[in-house]
Amino acid sequence: MNYLEFEKPLAEIEGKAEELRALARKNEEMDVEKEAVALDRKAETLLRDLYKDLTPWRKCQVARHPDRPHCKDYIEALFTEYTPLAGDRNFADDHSVMGGLARFNDIPVMVIGHEKGNDTKSRIERNFGMARPEGYRKAIRLMDMAHRFGLPVITLVDTPGAYPGKGAEERGQSEAIARTTQKCLELGTPLIAVIIGEGGSGGAVAFATANRIAMLEHSIYSVISPEGCASILWKDAEKMREAAEALRLTAQDLLKLGVIDRIVQEPVGGAQRAPREAIDAVGKAIEAMLKELSGKKPDALIKDRRQKFLDMGSKGLAA
């Protein structure tokens, strides 16, 4: 288990419980289960207390936790007959963007998402979930295919933002993001987005301009990272805690503002503590959102999506 900074007291208690059990395994005559169970209960209480009222900055840390399930995990668990499609038919295949044909509850769909990787090798290969222009152009190609064949599109968003490197800018990063956002708005099939970790800047909006947007309870969605915001406003990246508060990037704030449509509850301690439970909860949310949109004609879906974004933020302003 990788522990976050604010989880250090929890790490100590759980570590002591494991040490006791390790000693008992080496010496069968030792009976430490009673003490270990007491520590387990103490750890469970502390875990609930820590996650009962997380600050926005702590939610950022949880959203970035390396052990959270990623796009690949969701696709493998929730979709069947997944057939990956690669390349933008122009420059290259961007491994930070996964996508392909699949079945969700036996319904043919197109699934697209950001993949961060789960170890050093895969994170480098996936560019830490930061897509280049060819990644967004691949997404456009897959959305076009979904539109032609009347397939719902499901996107899984988990990116700190689009890759800001020189090569990406030379190949038209901003234009690719804008075209992907435009394609989302033009899509004549249901488009559902789930923010499973980080939803950073235009790199996330390009996949989340959807009819229905859901967020995991401890995920984040913002125009810029707290560190980037702090660097611009206060010339000090260490003011990221204040920036996280000001950005209103939590699922709870965004639901109030009308930016998202639902919050998917996470297991106590975050999705990283019970990945399968979190994945199942996302699956149920996708199923419910698909039902809401089923039977709607293309024009109605496009109008619904457009109106959603025209209305965005008005709920919070009215309050």
Phi and psi in degrees as GROMACS dihedral restraints (atoms count N, CA, C in turn):
[ dihedral_restraints ]
;  ai    aj    ak    al  type     phi  dphi    fc
    3     4     5     6     1   -89.5    20    10
    4     5     6     7     1   121.3    20    10
    6     7     8     9     1   -98.4    20    10
    7     8     9    10     1   138.7    20    10
    9    10    11    12     1   -79.2    20    10
   10    11    12    13     1   167.1    20    10
   12    13    14    15     1   -56.6    20    10
   13    14    15    16     1   -44.6    20    10
   15    16    17    18     1   -75.7    20    10
   16    17    18    19     1    -7.0    20    10
   18    19    20    21     1   -95.1    20    10
   19    20    21    22     1     7.1    20    10
   21    22    23    24     1   -57.3    20    10
   22    23    24    25     1   -42.5    20    10
   24    25    26    27     1   -60.3    20    10
   25    26    27    28     1   -36.3    20    10
   27    28    29    30     1   -67.1    20    10
   28    29    30    31     1   -39.7    20    10
   30    31    32    33     1   -60.5    20    10
   31    32    33    34     1   -39.3    20    10
   33    34    35    36     1   -64.2    20    10
   34    35    36    37     1   -45.6    20    10
   36    37    38    39     1   -66.3    20    10
   37    38    39    40     1   -48.3    20    10
   39    40    41    42     1   -65.2    20    10
   40    41    42    43     1   -33.5    20    10
   42    43    44    45     1   -65.0    20    10
   43    44    45    46     1   -40.9    20    10
   45    46    47    48     1   -65.1    20    10
   46    47    48    49     1   -40.7    20    10
   48    49    50    51     1   -61.8    20    10
   49    50    51    52     1   -41.8    20    10
   51    52    53    54     1   -68.8    20    10
   52    53    54    55     1   -36.5    20    10
   54    55    56    57     1   -62.1    20    10
   55    56    57    58     1   -42.8    20    10
   57    58    59    60     1   -60.8    20    10
   58    59    60    61     1   -44.2    20    10
   60    61    62    63     1   -68.6    20    10
   61    62    63    64     1   -33.9    20    10
   63    64    65    66     1   -65.9    20    10
   64    65    66    67     1   -39.9    20    10
   66    67    68    69     1   -63.6    20    10
   67    68    69    70     1   -40.9    20    10
   69    70    71    72     1   -65.9    20    10
   70    71    72    73     1   -33.1    20    10
   72    73    74    75     1   -68.0    20    10
   73    74    75    76     1   -31.6    20    10
   75    76    77    78     1   -79.7    20    10
   76    77    78    79     1   -31.1    20    10
   78    79    80    81     1  -127.4    20    10
   79    80    81    82     1   100.5    20    10
   81    82    83    84     1   -64.6    20    10
   82    83    84    85     1   -19.2    20    10
   84    85    86    87     1   -77.0    20    10
   85    86    87    88     1   -18.2    20    10
   87    88    89    90     1   -76.0    20    10
   88    89    90    91     1   135.3    20    10
   90    91    92    93     1  -117.6    20    10
   91    92    93    94     1    96.9    20    10
   93    94    95    96     1  -116.7    20    10
   94    95    96    97     1     5.1    20    10
   96    97    98    99     1   -60.9    20    10
   97    98    99   100     1   -36.9    20    10
   99   100   101   102     1   -62.0    20    10
  100   101   102   103     1   -46.1    20    10
  102   103   104   105     1   -66.4    20    10
  103   104   105   106     1   -38.8    20    10
  105   106   107   108     1   -65.9    20    10
  106   107   108   109     1   -40.9    20    10
  108   109   110   111     1   -63.9    20    10
  109   110   111   112     1   -38.9    20    10
  111   112   113   114     1   -62.0    20    10
  112   113   114   115     1   -41.1    20    10
  114   115   116   117     1   -66.5    20    10
  115   116   117   118     1   -37.9    20    10
  117   118   119   120     1   -59.4    20    10
  118   119   120   121     1   -43.8    20    10
  120   121   122   123     1   -64.7    20    10
  121   122   123   124     1   -40.7    20    10
  123   124   125   126     1   -63.0    20    10
  124   125   126   127     1   -41.7    20    10
  126   127   128   129     1   -65.6    20    10
  127   128   129   130     1   -40.3    20    10
  129   130   131   132     1   -63.0    20    10
  130   131   132   133     1   -41.9    20    10
  132   133   134   135     1   -64.4    20    10
  133   134   135   136     1   -44.1    20    10
  135   136   137   138     1   -64.1    20    10
  136   137   138   139     1   -40.0    20    10
  138   139   140   141     1   -60.5    20    10
  139   140   141   142     1   -45.4    20    10
  141   142   143   144     1   -62.1    20    10
  142   143   144   145     1   -41.1    20    10
  144   145   146   147     1   -65.3    20    10
  145   146   147   148     1   -41.5    20    10
  147   148   149   150     1   -64.0    20    10
  148   149   150   151     1   -39.3    20    10
  150   151   152   153     1   -95.6    20    10
  151   152   153   154     1     0.3    20    10
  153   154   155   156     1   -66.3    20    10
  154   155   156   157     1   -37.3    20    10
  156   157   158   159     1  -147.5    20    10
  157   158   159   160     1    71.2    20    10
  159   160   161   162     1   -70.7    20    10
  160   161   162   163     1   140.4    20    10
  162   163   164   165     1   -73.2    20    10
  163   164   165   166     1   160.5    20    10
  165   166   167   168     1   -55.1    20    10
  166   167   168   169     1   -39.0    20    10
  168   169   170   171     1   -66.5    20    10
  169   170   171   172     1   -39.8    20    10
  171   172   173   174     1   -65.9    20    10
  172   173   174   175     1   -34.4    20    10
  174   175   176   177     1   -63.8    20    10
  175   176   177   178     1   -36.7    20    10
  177   178   179   180     1   -59.8    20    10
  178   179   180   181     1   -43.6    20    10
  180   181   182   183     1   -63.9    20    10
  181   182   183   184     1   -41.3    20    10
  183   184   185   186     1   -67.1    20    10
  184   185   186   187     1   -42.0    20    10
  186   187   188   189     1   -60.4    20    10
  187   188   189   190     1   -29.2    20    10
  189   190   191   192     1   -94.9    20    10
  190   191   192   193     1     3.4    20    10
  192   193   194   195     1   -56.2    20    10
  193   194   195   196     1   129.5    20    10
  195   196   197   198     1   -64.6    20    10
  196   197   198   199     1   -19.5    20    10
  198   199   200   201     1   -92.8    20    10
  199   200   201   202     1    -0.9    20    10
  201   202   203   204     1   -63.9    20    10
  202   203   204   205     1   145.2    20    10
  204   205   206   207     1   -62.8    20    10
  205   206   207   208     1   139.6    20    10
  207   208   209   210     1  -107.5    20    10
  208   209   210   211     1   179.4    20    10
  210   211   212   213     1   -50.8    20    10
  211   212   213   214     1   -47.4    20    10
  213   214   215   216     1   -57.6    20    10
  214   215   216   217     1   -40.1    20    10
  216   217   218   219     1   -64.6    20    10
  217   218   219   220     1   -41.8    20    10
  219   220   221   222     1   -66.1    20    10
  220   221   222   223     1   -42.8    20    10
  222   223   224   225     1   -62.9    20    10
  223   224   225   226     1   -45.0    20    10
  225   226   227   228     1   -64.9    20    10
  226   227   228   229     1   -33.6    20    10
  228   229   230   231     1   -87.7    20    10
  229   230   231   232     1   -34.4    20    10
  231   232   233   234     1  -103.0    20    10
  232   233   234   235     1   -19.9    20    10
  234   235   236   237     1  -116.3    20    10
  235   236   237   238     1   147.3    20    10
  237   238   239   240     1  -117.2    20    10
  238   239   240   241     1   161.3    20    10
  240   241   242   243     1    53.1    20    10
  241   242   243   244     1    36.3    20    10
  243   244   245   246     1   -67.9    20    10
  244   245   246   247     1   124.5    20    10
  246   247   248   249     1  -120.5    20    10
  247   248   249   250     1   102.6    20    10
  249   250   251   252     1   -66.5    20    10
  250   251   252   253     1   143.4    20    10
  252   253   254   255     1  -119.4    20    10
  253   254   255   256     1   135.1    20    10
  255   256   257   258     1  -121.0    20    10
  256   257   258   259     1   152.8    20    10
  258   259   260   261     1    84.0    20    10
  259   260   261   262     1   157.4    20    10
  261   262   263   264     1  -104.8    20    10
  262   263   264   265     1     8.2    20    10
  264   265   266   267     1    60.4    20    10
  265   266   267   268     1    25.4    20    10
  267   268   269   270     1  -143.3    20    10
  268   269   270   271     1   -52.3    20    10
  270   271   272   273     1  -125.8    20    10
  271   272   273   274     1   -54.3    20    10
  273   274   275   276     1  -168.0    20    10
  274   275   276   277     1   177.4    20    10
  276   277   278   279     1  -102.0    20    10
  277   278   279   280     1   123.8    20    10
  279   280   281   282     1   -92.8    20    10
  280   281   282   283     1   113.5    20    10
  282   283   284   285     1   -75.9    20    10
  283   284   285   286     1    -7.7    20    10
  285   286   287   288     1   -77.6    20    10
  286   287   288   289     1   -13.0    20    10
  288   289   290   291     1  -116.6    20    10
  289   290   291   292     1   120.1    20    10
  291   292   293   294     1   -99.7    20    10
  292   293   294   295     1   149.0    20    10
  294   295   296   297     1  -173.4    20    10
  295   296   297   298     1   154.3    20    10
  297   298   299   300     1   170.5    20    10
  298   299   300   301     1   178.8    20    10
  300   301   302   303     1   -79.1    20    10
  301   302   303   304     1   144.8    20    10
  303   304   305   306     1  -161.4    20    10
  304   305   306   307     1   177.9    20    10
  306   307   308   309     1  -120.3    20    10
  307   308   309   310     1   135.3    20    10
  309   310   311   312     1  -118.5    20    10
  310   311   312   313     1   115.4    20    10
  312   313   314   315     1    52.0    20    10
  313   314   315   316     1    39.6    20    10
  315   316   317   318     1    70.4    20    10
  316   317   318   319     1    10.3    20    10
  318   319   320   321     1   -96.0    20    10
  319   320   321   322     1   125.9    20    10
  321   322   323   324     1   -64.9    20    10
  322   323   324   325     1   130.7    20    10
  324   325   326   327     1  -142.2    20    10
  325   326   327   328     1   168.8    20    10
  327   328   329   330     1  -111.7    20    10
  328   329   330   331     1   124.8    20    10
  330   331   332   333     1  -114.6    20    10
  331   332   333   334     1   134.2    20    10
  333   334   335   336     1  -137.4    20    10
  334   335   336   337     1   140.3    20    10
  336   337   338   339     1  -164.6    20    10
  337   338   339   340     1   164.1    20    10
  339   340   341   342     1   -85.2    20    10
  340   341   342   343     1   136.8    20    10
  342   343   344   345     1  -121.6    20    10
  343   344   345   346     1   122.7    20    10
  345   346   347   348     1   -88.3    20    10
  346   347   348   349     1   -24.6    20    10
  348   349   350   351     1    90.0    20    10
  349   350   351   352     1   161.3    20    10
  351   352   353   354     1  -126.4    20    10
  352   353   354   355     1     4.3    20    10
  354   355   356   357     1  -149.3    20    10
  355   356   357   358     1   176.1    20    10
  357   358   359   360     1   -56.9    20    10
  358   359   360   361     1   -46.9    20    10
  360   361   362   363     1   -62.3    20    10
  361   362   363   364     1   -48.7    20    10
  363   364   365   366     1   -71.0    20    10
  364   365   366   367     1   -31.4    20    10
  366   367   368   369     1   -66.7    20    10
  367   368   369   370     1   -38.7    20    10
  369   370   371   372     1   -67.8    20    10
  370   371   372   373     1   -43.3    20    10
  372   373   374   375     1   -61.3    20    10
  373   374   375   376     1   -39.6    20    10
  375   376   377   378     1   -88.2    20    10
  376   377   378   379     1     1.9    20    10
  378   379   380   381     1    54.9    20    10
  379   380   381   382     1    35.3    20    10
  381   382   383   384     1    57.6    20    10
  382   383   384   385     1    28.1    20    10
  384   385   386   387     1    79.6    20    10
  385   386   387   388     1    10.4    20    10
  387   388   389   390     1   -98.3    20    10
  388   389   390   391     1   108.2    20    10
  390   391   392   393     1   -77.0    20    10
  391   392   393   394     1   146.3    20    10
  393   394   395   396     1   -95.5    20    10
  394   395   396   397     1   175.8    20    10
  396   397   398   399     1   -55.7    20    10
  397   398   399   400     1   -37.8    20    10
  399   400   401   402     1   -65.7    20    10
  400   401   402   403     1   -25.8    20    10
  402   403   404   405     1   -67.7    20    10
  403   404   405   406     1   -42.7    20    10
  405   406   407   408     1   -70.7    20    10
  406   407   408   409     1   -35.4    20    10
  408   409   410   411     1   -70.0    20    10
  409   410   411   412     1   -31.5    20    10
  411   412   413   414     1   -63.7    20    10
  412   413   414   415     1   -43.1    20    10
  414   415   416   417     1   -60.5    20    10
  415   416   417   418     1   -41.0    20    10
  417   418   419   420     1   -60.4    20    10
  418   419   420   421     1   -44.4    20    10
  420   421   422   423     1   -59.7    20    10
  421   422   423   424     1   -41.9    20    10
  423   424   425   426     1   -71.0    20    10
  424   425   426   427     1   -37.0    20    10
  426   427   428   429     1   -65.5    20    10
  427   428   429   430     1   -39.0    20    10
  429   430   431   432     1   -58.9    20    10
  430   431   432   433     1   -44.4    20    10
  432   433   434   435     1   -62.8    20    10
  433   434   435   436     1   -44.0    20    10
  435   436   437   438     1   -60.9    20    10
  436   437   438   439     1   -40.8    20    10
  438   439   440   441     1   -62.6    20    10
  439   440   441   442     1   -44.0    20    10
  441   442   443   444     1   -64.1    20    10
  442   443   444   445     1   -36.2    20    10
  444   445   446   447     1  -101.8    20    10
  445   446   447   448     1     7.5    20    10
  447   448   449   450     1    66.5    20    10
  448   449   450   451     1    36.2    20    10
  450   451   452   453     1   -97.7    20    10
  451   452   453   454     1   133.1    20    10
  453   454   455   456     1   -59.4    20    10
  454   455   456   457     1   147.4    20    10
  456   457   458   459     1  -112.0    20    10
  457   458   459   460     1   129.9    20    10
  459   460   461   462     1  -119.1    20    10
  460   461   462   463     1   123.4    20    10
  462   463   464   465     1  -113.4    20    10
  463   464   465   466     1   142.3    20    10
  465   466   467   468     1  -117.6    20    10
  466   467   468   469     1   110.0    20    10
  468   469   470   471     1   -98.0    20    10
  469   470   471   472     1   124.9    20    10
  471   472   473   474     1  -160.1    20    10
  472   473   474   475     1    82.7    20    10
  474   475   476   477     1  -146.8    20    10
  475   476   477   478     1   140.1    20    10
  477   478   479   480     1   -71.3    20    10
  478   479   480   481     1   -15.1    20    10
  480   481   482   483     1   147.0    20    10
  481   482   483   484     1   169.8    20    10
  483   484   485   486     1   -67.1    20    10
  484   485   486   487     1   150.6    20    10
  486   487   488   489     1   -66.2    20    10
  487   488   489   490     1   127.0    20    10
  489   490   491   492     1   -96.6    20    10
  490   491   492   493     1    19.5    20    10
  492   493   494   495     1   -70.3    20    10
  493   494   495   496     1   164.7    20    10
  495   496   497   498     1   -60.4    20    10
  496   497   498   499     1   -46.1    20    10
  498   499   500   501     1   -61.0    20    10
  499   500   501   502     1   -40.4    20    10
  501   502   503   504     1   -64.1    20    10
  502   503   504   505     1   -41.3    20    10
  504   505   506   507     1   -66.4    20    10
  505   506   507   508     1   -39.2    20    10
  507   508   509   510     1   -64.7    20    10
  508   509   510   511     1   -30.8    20    10
  510   511   512   513     1   -91.3    20    10
  511   512   513   514     1     8.3    20    10
  513   514   515   516     1    90.1    20    10
  514   515   516   517     1    50.4    20    10
  516   517   518   519     1   -58.4    20    10
  517   518   519   520     1   -50.2    20    10
  519   520   521   522     1   -62.5    20    10
  520   521   522   523     1   -42.0    20    10
  522   523   524   525     1   -64.0    20    10
  523   524   525   526     1   -40.0    20    10
  525   526   527   528     1   -64.8    20    10
  526   527   528   529     1   -40.9    20    10
  528   529   530   531     1   -64.8    20    10
  529   530   531   532     1   -44.6    20    10
  531   532   533   534     1   -62.8    20    10
  532   533   534   535     1   -42.3    20    10
  534   535   536   537     1   -65.1    20    10
  535   536   537   538     1   -36.7    20    10
  537   538   539   540     1   -67.5    20    10
  538   539   540   541     1   -42.4    20    10
  540   541   542   543     1   -61.7    20    10
  541   542   543   544     1   -42.5    20    10
  543   544   545   546     1   -61.4    20    10
  544   545   546   547     1   -42.3    20    10
  546   547   548   549     1   -62.8    20    10
  547   548   549   550     1   -38.9    20    10
  549   550   551   552     1   -58.6    20    10
  550   551   552   553     1   -43.3    20    10
  552   553   554   555     1   -69.4    20    10
  553   554   555   556     1   -25.3    20    10
  555   556   557   558     1   -91.5    20    10
  556   557   558   559     1   -10.0    20    10
  558   559   560   561     1   -64.3    20    10
  559   560   561   562     1   128.5    20    10
  561   562   563   564     1   -93.4    20    10
  562   563   564   565     1    17.5    20    10
  564   565   566   567     1  -124.9    20    10
  565   566   567   568     1   162.3    20    10
  567   568   569   570     1   -58.2    20    10
  568   569   570   571     1   135.0    20    10
  570   571   572   573     1  -124.1    20    10
  571   572   573   574     1   119.2    20    10
  573   574   575   576     1  -121.8    20    10
  574   575   576   577     1   130.4    20    10
  576   577   578   579     1  -118.6    20    10
  577   578   579   580     1   139.7    20    10
  579   580   581   582     1  -127.0    20    10
  580   581   582   583     1   121.8    20    10
  582   583   584   585     1   -88.9    20    10
  583   584   585   586     1   110.3    20    10
  585   586   587   588     1   -98.3    20    10
  586   587   588   589     1   -10.4    20    10
  588   589   590   591     1  -153.7    20    10
  589   590   591   592     1  -101.1    20    10
  591   592   593   594     1   -97.1    20    10
  592   593   594   595     1   138.2    20    10
  594   595   596   597     1  -120.5    20    10
  595   596   597   598     1    90.7    20    10
  597   598   599   600     1  -103.9    20    10
  598   599   600   601     1   117.8    20    10
  600   601   602   603     1    58.2    20    10
  601   602   603   604     1  -156.4    20    10
  603   604   605   606     1   -64.0    20    10
  604   605   606   607     1   -24.8    20    10
  606   607   608   609     1   -60.5    20    10
  607   608   609   610     1   -29.2    20    10
  609   610   611   612     1   -89.0    20    10
  610   611   612   613     1   -40.6    20    10
  612   613   614   615     1   -57.6    20    10
  613   614   615   616     1   -35.3    20    10
  615   616   617   618     1   -60.9    20    10
  616   617   618   619     1   -24.1    20    10
  618   619   620   621     1  -104.7    20    10
  619   620   621   622     1    -9.6    20    10
  621   622   623   624     1  -116.9    20    10
  622   623   624   625     1    18.4    20    10
  624   625   626   627     1   -85.9    20    10
  625   626   627   628     1    73.3    20    10
  627   628   629   630     1  -119.7    20    10
  628   629   630   631     1   166.3    20    10
  630   631   632   633     1   -64.4    20    10
  631   632   633   634     1   -39.9    20    10
  633   634   635   636     1  -134.3    20    10
  634   635   636   637     1   133.5    20    10
  636   637   638   639     1  -124.1    20    10
  637   638   639   640     1   125.9    20    10
  639   640   641   642     1  -117.1    20    10
  640   641   642   643     1   152.2    20    10
  642   643   644   645     1  -131.2    20    10
  643   644   645   646     1   138.2    20    10
  645   646   647   648     1   -64.6    20    10
  646   647   648   649     1   149.1    20    10
  648   649   650   651     1   -51.6    20    10
  649   650   651   652     1   -39.6    20    10
  651   652   653   654     1  -108.9    20    10
  652   653   654   655     1    22.2    20    10
  654   655   656   657     1   -88.2    20    10
  655   656   657   658     1   171.1    20    10
  657   658   659   660     1  -133.2    20    10
  658   659   660   661     1   155.0    20    10
  660   661   662   663     1  -149.3    20    10
  661   662   663   664     1   116.3    20    10
  663   664   665   666     1  -154.5    20    10
  664   665   666   667     1   164.0    20    10
  666   667   668   669     1   -73.5    20    10
  667   668   669   670     1   -21.6    20    10
  669   670   671   672     1  -159.0    20    10
  670   671   672   673     1   158.0    20    10
  672   673   674   675     1   -70.4    20    10
  673   674   675   676     1   153.5    20    10
  675   676   677   678     1   -57.5    20    10
  676   677   678   679     1   -37.4    20    10
  678   679   680   681     1   -65.9    20    10
  679   680   681   682     1   -41.6    20    10
  681   682   683   684     1   -66.3    20    10
  682   683   684   685     1   -41.8    20    10
  684   685   686   687     1   -60.8    20    10
  685   686   687   688     1   -45.5    20    10
  687   688   689   690     1   -63.6    20    10
  688   689   690   691     1   -38.1    20    10
  690   691   692   693     1   -65.0    20    10
  691   692   693   694     1   -37.0    20    10
  693   694   695   696     1   -77.1    20    10
  694   695   696   697     1   -47.2    20    10
  696   697   698   699     1   -78.0    20    10
  697   698   699   700     1   -41.3    20    10
  699   700   701   702     1  -116.6    20    10
  700   701   702   703     1     2.7    20    10
  702   703   704   705     1    55.4    20    10
  703   704   705   706     1    29.4    20    10
  705   706   707   708     1  -150.8    20    10
  706   707   708   709     1   105.9    20    10
  708   709   710   711     1   -63.9    20    10
  709   710   711   712     1   -19.6    20    10
  711   712   713   714     1   -71.7    20    10
  712   713   714   715     1    -9.5    20    10
  714   715   716   717     1   -88.4    20    10
  715   716   717   718     1    26.9    20    10
  717   718   719   720     1   -64.8    20    10
  718   719   720   721     1   -26.4    20    10
  720   721   722   723     1   -65.9    20    10
  721   722   723   724     1   -44.9    20    10
  723   724   725   726     1   -64.9    20    10
  724   725   726   727     1   -39.0    20    10
  726   727   728   729     1   -64.2    20    10
  727   728   729   730     1   -41.0    20    10
  729   730   731   732     1   -60.9    20    10
  730   731   732   733     1   -38.1    20    10
  732   733   734   735     1   -65.2    20    10
  733   734   735   736     1   -44.5    20    10
  735   736   737   738     1   -71.0    20    10
  736   737   738   739     1   -30.5    20    10
  738   739   740   741     1   -73.7    20    10
  739   740   741   742     1   -19.2    20    10
  741   742   743   744     1    51.8    20    10
  742   743   744   745     1    56.1    20    10
  744   745   746   747     1   -97.4    20    10
  745   746   747   748     1     1.8    20    10
  747   748   749   750     1   -82.3    20    10
  748   749   750   751     1   158.9    20    10
  750   751   752   753     1   -59.7    20    10
  751   752   753   754     1   -37.0    20    10
  753   754   755   756     1   -65.6    20    10
  754   755   756   757     1   -43.9    20    10
  756   757   758   759     1   -66.0    20    10
  757   758   759   760     1   -42.4    20    10
  759   760   761   762     1   -70.5    20    10
  760   761   762   763     1   -28.8    20    10
  762   763   764   765     1   -67.5    20    10
  763   764   765   766     1   -41.2    20    10
  765   766   767   768     1   -62.9    20    10
  766   767   768   769     1   -36.6    20    10
  768   769   770   771     1   -79.1    20    10
  769   770   771   772     1   -10.7    20    10
  771   772   773   774     1    81.2    20    10
  772   773   774   775     1    13.8    20    10
  774   775   776   777     1   -74.8    20    10
  775   776   777   778     1   -36.1    20    10
  777   778   779   780     1  -119.4    20    10
  778   779   780   781     1   168.6    20    10
  780   781   782   783     1  -107.2    20    10
  781   782   783   784     1   -24.4    20    10
  783   784   785   786     1  -158.4    20    10
  784   785   786   787     1   155.7    20    10
  786   787   788   789     1  -109.9    20    10
  787   788   789   790     1   131.4    20    10
  789   790   791   792     1   -97.0    20    10
  790   791   792   793     1   117.3    20    10
  792   793   794   795     1   -65.6    20    10
  793   794   795   796     1   140.2    20    10
  795   796   797   798     1  -102.4    20    10
  796   797   798   799     1   158.6    20    10
  798   799   800   801     1   -60.4    20    10
  799   800   801   802     1   156.5    20    10
  801   802   803   804     1   -58.7    20    10
  802   803   804   805     1   127.9    20    10
  804   805   806   807     1    94.5    20    10
  805   806   807   808     1     0.3    20    10
  807   808   809   810     1    94.4    20    10
  808   809   810   811     1   164.1    20    10
  810   811   812   813     1   -59.7    20    10
  811   812   813   814     1   -26.1    20    10
  813   814   815   816     1   -68.1    20    10
  814   815   816   817     1   -20.0    20    10
  816   817   818   819     1   -86.2    20    10
  817   818   819   820     1   -26.0    20    10
  819   820   821   822     1  -145.0    20    10
  820   821   822   823     1    72.6    20    10
  822   823   824   825     1   -54.7    20    10
  823   824   825   826     1   -43.5    20    10
  825   826   827   828     1   -63.6    20    10
  826   827   828   829     1   -38.8    20    10
  828   829   830   831     1   -63.9    20    10
  829   830   831   832     1   -41.9    20    10
  831   832   833   834     1   -66.4    20    10
  832   833   834   835     1   -41.7    20    10
  834   835   836   837     1   -63.6    20    10
  835   836   837   838     1   -42.3    20    10
  837   838   839   840     1   -62.3    20    10
  838   839   840   841     1   -38.6    20    10
  840   841   842   843     1   -64.7    20    10
  841   842   843   844     1   -39.8    20    10
  843   844   845   846     1   -64.9    20    10
  844   845   846   847     1   -40.7    20    10
  846   847   848   849     1   -58.9    20    10
  847   848   849   850     1   -42.2    20    10
  849   850   851   852     1   -65.9    20    10
  850   851   852   853     1   -37.6    20    10
  852   853   854   855     1   -66.6    20    10
  853   854   855   856     1   -42.5    20    10
  855   856   857   858     1   -62.0    20    10
  856   857   858   859     1   -43.2    20    10
  858   859   860   861     1   -58.9    20    10
  859   860   861   862     1   -45.2    20    10
  861   862   863   864     1   -64.9    20    10
  862   863   864   865     1   -41.6    20    10
  864   865   866   867     1   -69.7    20    10
  865   866   867   868     1   -36.2    20    10
  867   868   869   870     1   -62.6    20    10
  868   869   870   871     1   -39.6    20    10
  870   871   872   873     1   -63.4    20    10
  871   872   873   874     1   -39.3    20    10
  873   874   875   876     1   -61.0    20    10
  874   875   876   877     1   -32.2    20    10
  876   877   878   879     1  -100.0    20    10
  877   878   879   880     1    -9.7    20    10
  879   880   881   882     1   -64.7    20    10
  880   881   882   883     1   141.2    20    10
  882   883   884   885     1    87.5    20    10
  883   884   885   886     1   -10.1    20    10
  885   886   887   888     1   -77.4    20    10
  886   887   888   889     1   139.9    20    10
  888   889   890   891     1   -76.8    20    10
  889   890   891   892     1   158.2    20    10
  891   892   893   894     1   -51.0    20    10
  892   893   894   895     1   -45.6    20    10
  894   895   896   897     1   -62.0    20    10
  895   896   897   898     1   -38.8    20    10
  897   898   899   900     1   -68.2    20    10
  898   899   900   901     1   -37.9    20    10
  900   901   902   903     1   -66.1    20    10
  901   902   903   904     1   -42.5    20    10
  903   904   905   906     1   -65.7    20    10
  904   905   906   907     1   -43.0    20    10
  906   907   908   909     1   -64.5    20    10
  907   908   909   910     1   -42.0    20    10
  909   910   911   912     1   -59.1    20    10
  910   911   912   913     1   -44.1    20    10
  912   913   914   915     1   -67.9    20    10
  913   914   915   916     1   -43.9    20    10
  915   916   917   918     1   -62.6    20    10
  916   917   918   919     1   -45.1    20    10
  918   919   920   921     1   -65.1    20    10
  919   920   921   922     1   -35.8    20    10
  921   922   923   924     1   -56.7    20    10
  922   923   924   925     1   -43.5    20    10
  924   925   926   927     1   -80.3    20    10
  925   926   927   928     1   -27.0    20    10
  927   928   929   930     1   -67.3    20    10
  928   929   930   931     1   -34.2    20    10
  930   931   932   933     1   -84.1    20    10
  931   932   933   934     1    -9.3    20    10
  933   934   935   936     1   -59.5    20    10
  934   935   936   937     1   130.7    20    10
  936   937   938   939     1    91.0    20    10
  937   938   939   940     1   -16.3    20    10
  939   940   941   942     1   -66.9    20    10
  940   941   942   943     1   -31.8    20    10
  942   943   944   945     1   -62.2    20    10
  943   944   945   946     1   -44.1    20    10
  945   946   947   948     1   -68.5    20    10
  946   947   948   949     1   -37.1    20    10
  948   949   950   951     1   -68.2    20    10
  949   950   951   952     1   -39.0    20    10
  951   952   953   954     1   -65.4    20    10
  952   953   954   955     1   -34.9    20    10
